[in-house]
Amino acid sequence: MSSDDVTQLTGHIASLTIAGLPLASGMRALGEEIPRRRLRSVLNRLADQLEAGASLETAIGQQGDRLPAHLRGLVVAGARSGKLGEVLSRFAGYANIGSDLKRSLWMQLPYPIFTIALASVVFGFVCVVLVTGFAQIFQDFGMPIPFLTLVVFKVANAVERVWLPLLQGVIGLFTLGLLVSLVVRADVRRSLAWVIPLIGPVWHLSDLAEFSHLLALLVESEIPLREALPMAGAAVRNSEIASGSKQAAQEISEGRPLALALARPSLFPSGFTRIIDWAEKHQGLPEALHMAGEMFESQARSQASFVGTVCSILATWSIICSVVVVVAAIFIPMISLITRLSG
């Protein structure tokens, strides 16, 4: 199941549990209204097992790999504590953090992306059609060419030569990106997104925020840390975090403190390990993890806002500067030509 499917399933179970409604009939009714086939089939299987007399923990456990380990662990822990609805409701909220942060980033990017794309098309048209036409006119009349106009003509000639191969390259890169998204696993794609300039830190910080909150929730549910770490790492669906979490769990099993086990600069910033070290000494690990998650979430939102602002400013100023330079380069010799013809 995808992360969205897991979040929806968790939210449905939490809502039914909090409302005190029968789980079997509620899941059956929800399954009839959900368009996603995979999620609908899981709900129907759970309803069948609950109607056969199985407990929710047993029904969840019998799904095997269809449901992630962290969800099965939370259901068992929540049922044992009598706070199943609260635990699953909090999980659904934390699991949406990464999606919400990435959505806020993409909501700020369409305008600058569209502006830059439109400006590139207009600039290419101006260079290939208009500027080269004026260059031929000035050459026919034997006009002296100012330095700025000469630079613009050279740029226009270069654009005229490379615009078609460049367009083909952009289409090829877009096609390659689609193929990679179809072939490469989702967790690997999320780890690769970290290296993208500007927007990569948003992915990194949102994954860390999600991991911190989920790990805190698992620890609060009294799941042993050596089991909670790989569960939280797998829940984020990032291959780097999942691998690092498994290694940290192994080191904890060998008696190493959590702060040292998570001391991986490529994954976690140094401030995170210092917070964990302080929390272990003061018996406040869940609270410290939630605090770190909120810190990462705030940083991700700030980075997303920064990216949107920078892209908008770059798009606006690139258009203004291009228009001013091209107009000045064309009109300076044009005024001289008009003066010569009128004289």
C-alpha beads as a LAMMPS data file, in Angstrom:
LAMMPS data file: protein, C-alpha beads

343 atoms
342 bonds

1 atom types
1 bond types

-500.0 500.0 xlo xhi
-500.0 500.0 ylo yhi
-500.0 500.0 zlo zhi

Masses

1 110.0

Atoms # bond

1 1 1 0.000 0.000 0.000
2 1 1 1.122 3.536 -0.670
3 1 1 1.713 5.990 2.155
4 1 1 -1.528 7.793 1.268
5 1 1 -3.456 4.512 1.464
6 1 1 -1.950 3.714 4.859
7 1 1 -2.783 7.194 6.139
8 1 1 -6.374 6.949 4.913
9 1 1 -6.827 3.487 6.413
10 1 1 -5.418 4.640 9.747
11 1 1 -7.647 7.694 9.754
12 1 1 -10.746 5.588 9.023
13 1 1 -10.000 3.120 11.817
14 1 1 -9.285 5.992 14.230
15 1 1 -12.548 7.747 13.345
16 1 1 -14.604 4.576 13.801
17 1 1 -12.892 3.760 17.101
18 1 1 -13.298 7.266 18.552
19 1 1 -16.958 7.381 17.481
20 1 1 -17.578 3.977 19.075
21 1 1 -18.992 2.510 15.855
22 1 1 -18.729 -1.190 14.940
23 1 1 -15.454 -1.646 13.075
24 1 1 -16.602 -4.420 10.744
25 1 1 -19.695 -2.680 9.360
26 1 1 -17.914 0.679 9.323
27 1 1 -15.008 -0.671 7.262
28 1 1 -17.416 -2.403 4.921
29 1 1 -19.311 0.830 4.349
30 1 1 -16.110 2.804 3.843
31 1 1 -14.820 0.221 1.379
32 1 1 -17.859 0.753 -0.810
33 1 1 -17.214 4.482 -1.042
34 1 1 -13.432 4.454 -1.599
35 1 1 -12.355 4.518 -5.280
36 1 1 -8.866 3.087 -4.657
37 1 1 -9.047 -0.636 -5.304
38 1 1 -6.095 -1.625 -3.104
39 1 1 -7.367 0.252 -0.061
40 1 1 -10.903 -1.015 -0.660
41 1 1 -9.722 -4.622 -0.781
42 1 1 -7.800 -4.242 2.513
43 1 1 -10.847 -2.749 4.213
44 1 1 -13.032 -5.592 2.953
45 1 1 -10.570 -8.249 4.154
46 1 1 -10.382 -6.611 7.568
47 1 1 -14.182 -6.467 7.728
48 1 1 -14.426 -10.169 6.826
49 1 1 -12.024 -11.175 9.582
50 1 1 -13.661 -8.929 12.168
51 1 1 -17.089 -10.360 11.312
52 1 1 -15.596 -13.852 11.735
53 1 1 -14.793 -12.971 15.333
54 1 1 -11.129 -11.964 15.108
55 1 1 -9.858 -9.010 17.110
56 1 1 -8.529 -5.950 15.328
57 1 1 -4.939 -6.817 16.321
58 1 1 -5.336 -10.312 14.881
59 1 1 -7.025 -9.041 11.714
60 1 1 -4.282 -6.451 11.185
61 1 1 -1.547 -9.014 11.842
62 1 1 -3.019 -11.472 9.329
63 1 1 -2.622 -8.911 6.535
64 1 1 1.121 -9.585 6.558
65 1 1 3.133 -7.441 4.167
66 1 1 -0.012 -5.771 2.850
67 1 1 0.230 -3.449 5.868
68 1 1 3.514 -1.920 7.098
69 1 1 5.078 -3.114 10.341
70 1 1 4.761 0.243 12.099
71 1 1 0.993 0.270 11.573
72 1 1 0.639 -3.256 12.947
73 1 1 2.759 -2.272 15.946
74 1 1 0.703 0.848 16.634
75 1 1 -2.580 -1.068 16.439
76 1 1 -1.332 -3.659 18.941
77 1 1 0.072 -1.001 21.278
78 1 1 -3.025 1.164 21.019
79 1 1 -5.373 -1.752 21.664
80 1 1 -3.389 -2.818 24.717
81 1 1 -3.389 0.687 26.169
82 1 1 -7.059 1.282 25.410
83 1 1 -6.207 4.390 23.387
84 1 1 -6.355 2.943 19.886
85 1 1 -8.335 5.811 18.373
86 1 1 -6.053 8.466 19.850
87 1 1 -2.860 6.665 18.781
88 1 1 -4.008 6.081 15.204
89 1 1 -5.416 9.581 14.912
90 1 1 -2.068 11.072 15.916
91 1 1 -0.277 8.738 13.509
92 1 1 -2.480 9.887 10.618
93 1 1 -1.618 13.502 11.421
94 1 1 2.123 12.869 11.598
95 1 1 2.134 10.735 8.445
96 1 1 0.709 13.677 6.483
97 1 1 3.480 16.092 7.510
98 1 1 5.779 15.229 4.609
99 1 1 2.989 15.389 2.033
100 1 1 1.735 18.722 3.385
101 1 1 5.211 20.261 3.309
102 1 1 5.894 19.118 -0.250
103 1 1 2.445 20.306 -1.316
104 1 1 3.143 23.759 0.134
105 1 1 6.364 23.865 -1.894
106 1 1 4.702 22.885 -5.169
107 1 1 1.958 25.461 -4.570
108 1 1 4.597 28.207 -4.604
109 1 1 6.448 27.008 -7.708
110 1 1 3.856 26.999 -10.557
111 1 1 3.922 30.783 -11.055
112 1 1 7.736 31.189 -11.359
113 1 1 8.012 27.969 -13.403
114 1 1 5.293 29.125 -15.814
115 1 1 6.809 32.610 -15.964
116 1 1 10.298 31.315 -16.738
117 1 1 8.959 28.867 -19.350
118 1 1 6.893 31.563 -21.072
119 1 1 9.781 34.019 -20.931
120 1 1 12.106 31.423 -22.467
121 1 1 9.691 30.851 -25.364
122 1 1 9.292 34.582 -25.965
123 1 1 13.048 35.150 -25.701
124 1 1 13.704 32.384 -28.221
125 1 1 11.148 33.874 -30.626
126 1 1 12.653 37.345 -30.269
127 1 1 16.184 36.061 -30.866
128 1 1 15.369 33.780 -33.797
129 1 1 12.868 36.018 -35.613
130 1 1 13.135 39.664 -34.577
131 1 1 16.777 40.186 -33.588
132 1 1 18.173 38.325 -36.598
133 1 1 15.857 40.368 -38.829
134 1 1 17.130 43.653 -37.404
135 1 1 20.693 42.400 -37.739
136 1 1 20.128 41.867 -41.467
137 1 1 18.606 45.351 -41.812
138 1 1 21.526 47.049 -40.077
139 1 1 23.978 45.061 -42.192
140 1 1 22.236 46.046 -45.432
141 1 1 22.419 49.739 -44.516
142 1 1 26.012 49.469 -43.324
143 1 1 25.191 50.782 -39.869
144 1 1 27.907 50.880 -37.199
145 1 1 26.955 48.353 -34.524
146 1 1 27.334 49.387 -30.848
147 1 1 28.979 46.935 -28.473
148 1 1 25.723 46.118 -26.616
149 1 1 23.897 45.446 -29.883
150 1 1 26.775 43.288 -31.089
151 1 1 26.573 41.184 -27.915
152 1 1 22.807 40.766 -28.352
153 1 1 23.296 39.708 -31.984
154 1 1 25.854 37.091 -30.957
155 1 1 23.496 35.756 -28.288
156 1 1 20.665 35.650 -30.834
157 1 1 22.862 33.734 -33.292
158 1 1 23.780 31.249 -30.572
159 1 1 20.119 30.803 -29.601
160 1 1 19.195 30.289 -33.251
161 1 1 21.745 27.464 -33.498
162 1 1 20.971 25.675 -30.235
163 1 1 17.244 26.184 -29.596
164 1 1 16.173 23.001 -31.374
165 1 1 18.804 20.692 -29.768
166 1 1 18.083 22.351 -26.421
167 1 1 14.355 21.714 -26.798
168 1 1 15.045 18.104 -27.713
169 1 1 17.291 17.783 -24.653
170 1 1 14.579 19.167 -22.345
171 1 1 12.038 16.749 -23.779
172 1 1 14.535 13.905 -23.378
173 1 1 15.238 14.812 -19.738
174 1 1 11.508 15.019 -19.022
175 1 1 10.964 11.608 -20.613
176 1 1 13.911 10.170 -18.673
177 1 1 12.460 11.545 -15.448
178 1 1 9.127 9.853 -16.161
179 1 1 10.859 6.547 -16.871
180 1 1 12.904 6.807 -13.661
181 1 1 9.746 7.522 -11.665
182 1 1 8.194 4.349 -13.083
183 1 1 11.216 2.085 -12.614
184 1 1 12.840 3.315 -9.388
185 1 1 11.164 2.514 -6.083
186 1 1 9.413 5.343 -4.231
187 1 1 11.782 5.197 -1.250
188 1 1 14.816 5.480 -3.546
189 1 1 13.237 8.412 -5.415
190 1 1 12.692 10.244 -2.134
191 1 1 16.329 9.801 -1.125
192 1 1 17.515 10.948 -4.573
193 1 1 15.366 14.076 -4.245
194 1 1 17.632 15.267 -1.418
195 1 1 20.382 16.260 -3.884
196 1 1 18.167 18.536 -6.016
197 1 1 19.292 22.162 -5.563
198 1 1 16.990 24.414 -3.538
199 1 1 14.093 21.962 -3.198
200 1 1 16.224 19.042 -1.958
201 1 1 16.455 20.431 1.602
202 1 1 12.646 20.604 1.758
203 1 1 12.463 16.849 1.057
204 1 1 15.234 16.134 3.567
205 1 1 13.739 18.214 6.377
206 1 1 10.189 16.962 5.797
207 1 1 11.386 13.348 5.923
208 1 1 13.255 14.059 9.168
209 1 1 10.174 15.738 10.663
210 1 1 8.017 12.750 9.763
211 1 1 10.593 10.300 11.124
212 1 1 10.988 12.172 14.428
213 1 1 7.254 12.382 15.125
214 1 1 6.594 8.748 14.188
215 1 1 9.510 7.493 16.285
216 1 1 8.236 9.529 19.236
217 1 1 4.754 8.066 18.818
218 1 1 6.109 4.521 18.676
219 1 1 8.191 5.112 21.813
220 1 1 5.162 6.600 23.570
221 1 1 3.240 3.459 22.627
222 1 1 5.866 1.482 24.611
223 1 1 7.340 -0.230 21.571
224 1 1 11.013 -1.083 22.278
225 1 1 13.434 1.347 20.678
226 1 1 15.270 -1.371 18.728
227 1 1 11.914 -2.242 17.099
228 1 1 10.588 1.312 16.823
229 1 1 13.587 2.621 14.872
230 1 1 13.247 0.370 11.798
231 1 1 9.455 0.816 11.941
232 1 1 9.751 4.607 11.829
233 1 1 12.438 4.435 9.135
234 1 1 10.267 2.226 6.940
235 1 1 7.235 4.453 7.524
236 1 1 8.985 7.476 6.011
237 1 1 9.563 5.482 2.789
238 1 1 13.052 6.871 2.248
239 1 1 15.791 4.343 1.553
240 1 1 18.493 6.419 3.270
241 1 1 16.514 6.879 6.482
242 1 1 15.325 3.256 6.441
243 1 1 18.899 1.985 6.108
244 1 1 20.200 4.357 8.769
245 1 1 17.406 3.382 11.153
246 1 1 18.152 -0.328 10.773
247 1 1 21.841 0.267 11.492
248 1 1 20.959 2.400 14.520
249 1 1 18.663 -0.343 15.832
250 1 1 21.476 -2.858 15.479
251 1 1 23.871 -0.594 17.377
252 1 1 21.312 -0.042 20.146
253 1 1 20.913 -3.796 20.481
254 1 1 24.661 -3.900 21.086
255 1 1 24.343 -1.366 23.929
256 1 1 25.186 1.883 22.152
257 1 1 23.242 5.070 23.127
258 1 1 20.647 6.338 20.669
259 1 1 22.439 9.674 20.170
260 1 1 25.609 7.909 19.030
261 1 1 23.663 5.399 16.945
262 1 1 22.025 8.261 15.024
263 1 1 25.268 10.255 14.630
264 1 1 25.227 10.243 10.833
265 1 1 25.882 13.741 9.428
266 1 1 24.537 12.802 5.998
267 1 1 21.147 11.953 7.541
268 1 1 20.727 13.848 10.797
269 1 1 22.141 17.284 11.658
270 1 1 24.403 17.571 14.670
271 1 1 21.764 19.503 16.599
272 1 1 19.425 16.520 16.388
273 1 1 21.890 14.163 18.051
274 1 1 22.573 16.711 20.794
275 1 1 18.844 16.916 21.526
276 1 1 18.621 13.116 21.667
277 1 1 21.643 12.938 23.965
278 1 1 20.054 15.435 26.374
279 1 1 16.703 13.608 26.222
280 1 1 18.240 10.228 27.056
281 1 1 19.915 11.699 30.128
282 1 1 16.688 13.353 31.346
283 1 1 14.216 10.586 30.435
284 1 1 12.386 12.756 27.936
285 1 1 12.949 11.038 24.604
286 1 1 9.390 11.243 23.162
287 1 1 9.071 14.941 24.020
288 1 1 12.500 15.689 22.552
289 1 1 11.666 13.793 19.358
290 1 1 8.422 15.733 18.946
291 1 1 10.336 18.975 19.535
292 1 1 12.895 17.972 16.884
293 1 1 10.082 17.074 14.481
294 1 1 8.503 20.493 14.953
295 1 1 11.901 22.115 14.411
296 1 1 12.459 20.212 11.154
297 1 1 8.927 21.006 10.036
298 1 1 9.444 24.728 10.669
299 1 1 12.745 24.678 8.784
300 1 1 11.139 22.861 5.855
301 1 1 8.349 25.444 5.646
302 1 1 10.900 28.261 5.764
303 1 1 12.958 26.616 3.016
304 1 1 9.848 26.101 0.865
305 1 1 8.919 29.756 1.288
306 1 1 12.500 30.783 0.482
307 1 1 12.534 28.677 -2.697
308 1 1 9.252 30.171 -3.875
309 1 1 10.453 33.710 -3.176
310 1 1 13.850 33.218 -4.845
311 1 1 12.318 31.618 -7.942
312 1 1 9.750 34.429 -8.252
313 1 1 12.421 37.131 -7.909
314 1 1 14.735 35.424 -10.410
315 1 1 11.902 34.995 -12.902
316 1 1 10.811 38.626 -12.602
317 1 1 14.279 40.146 -12.805
318 1 1 15.402 37.910 -15.655
319 1 1 12.415 39.040 -17.706
320 1 1 12.920 42.725 -16.873
321 1 1 16.661 42.644 -17.595
322 1 1 16.197 40.730 -20.857
323 1 1 13.546 43.156 -22.099
324 1 1 15.616 46.227 -21.194
325 1 1 18.802 44.880 -22.792
326 1 1 17.128 43.716 -26.017
327 1 1 15.094 46.910 -26.444
328 1 1 18.133 49.109 -25.798
329 1 1 20.317 47.057 -28.142
330 1 1 17.795 47.325 -30.981
331 1 1 16.666 50.925 -30.552
332 1 1 20.106 52.547 -30.228
333 1 1 21.151 51.688 -33.815
334 1 1 17.524 52.022 -34.993
335 1 1 17.446 55.653 -33.884
336 1 1 20.701 56.267 -35.748
337 1 1 19.246 54.613 -38.867
338 1 1 16.072 56.719 -38.723
339 1 1 18.153 59.877 -38.222
340 1 1 20.308 59.003 -41.265
341 1 1 17.290 58.294 -43.482
342 1 1 15.440 61.423 -42.421
343 1 1 18.504 63.601 -42.891

Bonds

1 1 1 2
2 1 2 3
3 1 3 4
4 1 4 5
5 1 5 6
6 1 6 7
7 1 7 8
8 1 8 9
9 1 9 10
10 1 10 11
11 1 11 12
12 1 12 13
13 1 13 14
14 1 14 15
15 1 15 16
16 1 16 17
17 1 17 18
18 1 18 19
19 1 19 20
20 1 20 21
21 1 21 22
22 1 22 23
23 1 23 24
24 1 24 25
25 1 25 26
26 1 26 27
27 1 27 28
28 1 28 29
29 1 29 30
30 1 30 31
31 1 31 32
32 1 32 33
33 1 33 34
34 1 34 35
35 1 35 36
36 1 36 37
37 1 37 38
38 1 38 39
39 1 39 40
40 1 40 41
41 1 41 42
42 1 42 43
43 1 43 44
44 1 44 45
45 1 45 46
46 1 46 47
47 1 47 48
48 1 48 49
49 1 49 50
50 1 50 51
51 1 51 52
52 1 52 53
53 1 53 54
54 1 54 55
55 1 55 56
56 1 56 57
57 1 57 58
58 1 58 59
59 1 59 60
60 1 60 61
61 1 61 62
62 1 62 63
63 1 63 64
64 1 64 65
65 1 65 66
66 1 66 67
67 1 67 68
68 1 68 69
69 1 69 70
70 1 70 71
71 1 71 72
72 1 72 73
73 1 73 74
74 1 74 75
75 1 75 76
76 1 76 77
77 1 77 78
78 1 78 79
79 1 79 80
80 1 80 81
81 1 81 82
82 1 82 83
83 1 83 84
84 1 84 85
85 1 85 86
86 1 86 87
87 1 87 88
88 1 88 89
89 1 89 90
90 1 90 91
91 1 91 92
92 1 92 93
93 1 93 94
94 1 94 95
95 1 95 96
96 1 96 97
97 1 97 98
98 1 98 99
99 1 99 100
100 1 100 101
101 1 101 102
102 1 102 103
103 1 103 104
104 1 104 105
105 1 105 106
106 1 106 107
107 1 107 108
108 1 108 109
109 1 109 110
110 1 110 111
111 1 111 112
112 1 112 113
113 1 113 114
114 1 114 115
115 1 115 116
116 1 116 117
117 1 117 118
118 1 118 119
119 1 119 120
120 1 120 121
121 1 121 122
122 1 122 123
123 1 123 124
124 1 124 125
125 1 125 126
126 1 126 127
127 1 127 128
128 1 128 129
129 1 129 130
130 1 130 131
131 1 131 132
132 1 132 133
133 1 133 134
134 1 134 135
135 1 135 136
136 1 136 137
137 1 137 138
138 1 138 139
139 1 139 140
140 1 140 141
141 1 141 142
142 1 142 143
143 1 143 144
144 1 144 145
145 1 145 146
146 1 146 147
147 1 147 148
148 1 148 149
149 1 149 150
150 1 150 151
151 1 151 152
152 1 152 153
153 1 153 154
154 1 154 155
155 1 155 156
156 1 156 157
157 1 157 158
158 1 158 159
159 1 159 160
160 1 160 161
161 1 161 162
162 1 162 163
163 1 163 164
164 1 164 165
165 1 165 166
166 1 166 167
167 1 167 168
168 1 168 169
169 1 169 170
170 1 170 171
171 1 171 172
172 1 172 173
173 1 173 174
174 1 174 175
175 1 175 176
176 1 176 177
177 1 177 178
178 1 178 179
179 1 179 180
180 1 180 181
181 1 181 182
182 1 182 183
183 1 183 184
184 1 184 185
185 1 185 186
186 1 186 187
187 1 187 188
188 1 188 189
189 1 189 190
190 1 190 191
191 1 191 192
192 1 192 193
193 1 193 194
194 1 194 195
195 1 195 196
196 1 196 197
197 1 197 198
198 1 198 199
199 1 199 200
200 1 200 201
201 1 201 202
202 1 202 203
203 1 203 204
204 1 204 205
205 1 205 206
206 1 206 207
207 1 207 208
208 1 208 209
209 1 209 210
210 1 210 211
211 1 211 212
212 1 212 213
213 1 213 214
214 1 214 215
215 1 215 216
216 1 216 217
217 1 217 218
218 1 218 219
219 1 219 220
220 1 220 221
221 1 221 222
222 1 222 223
223 1 223 224
224 1 224 225
225 1 225 226
226 1 226 227
227 1 227 228
228 1 228 229
229 1 229 230
230 1 230 231
231 1 231 232
232 1 232 233
233 1 233 234
234 1 234 235
235 1 235 236
236 1 236 237
237 1 237 238
238 1 238 239
239 1 239 240
240 1 240 241
241 1 241 242
242 1 242 243
243 1 243 244
244 1 244 245
245 1 245 246
246 1 246 247
247 1 247 248
248 1 248 249
249 1 249 250
250 1 250 251
251 1 251 252
252 1 252 253
253 1 253 254
254 1 254 255
255 1 255 256
256 1 256 257
257 1 257 258
258 1 258 259
259 1 259 260
260 1 260 261
261 1 261 262
262 1 262 263
263 1 263 264
264 1 264 265
265 1 265 266
266 1 266 267
267 1 267 268
268 1 268 269
269 1 269 270
270 1 270 271
271 1 271 272
272 1 272 273
273 1 273 274
274 1 274 275
275 1 275 276
276 1 276 277
277 1 277 278
278 1 278 279
279 1 279 280
280 1 280 281
281 1 281 282
282 1 282 283
283 1 283 284
284 1 284 285
285 1 285 286
286 1 286 287
287 1 287 288
288 1 288 289
289 1 289 290
290 1 290 291
291 1 291 292
292 1 292 293
293 1 293 294
294 1 294 295
295 1 295 296
296 1 296 297
297 1 297 298
298 1 298 299
299 1 299 300
300 1 300 301
301 1 301 302
302 1 302 303
303 1 303 304
304 1 304 305
305 1 305 306
306 1 306 307
307 1 307 308
308 1 308 309
309 1 309 310
310 1 310 311
311 1 311 312
312 1 312 313
313 1 313 314
314 1 314 315
315 1 315 316
316 1 316 317
317 1 317 318
318 1 318 319
319 1 319 320
320 1 320 321
321 1 321 322
322 1 322 323
323 1 323 324
324 1 324 325
325 1 325 326
326 1 326 327
327 1 327 328
328 1 328 329
329 1 329 330
330 1 330 331
331 1 331 332
332 1 332 333
333 1 333 334
334 1 334 335
335 1 335 336
336 1 336 337
337 1 337 338
338 1 338 339
339 1 339 340
340 1 340 341
341 1 341 342
342 1 342 343
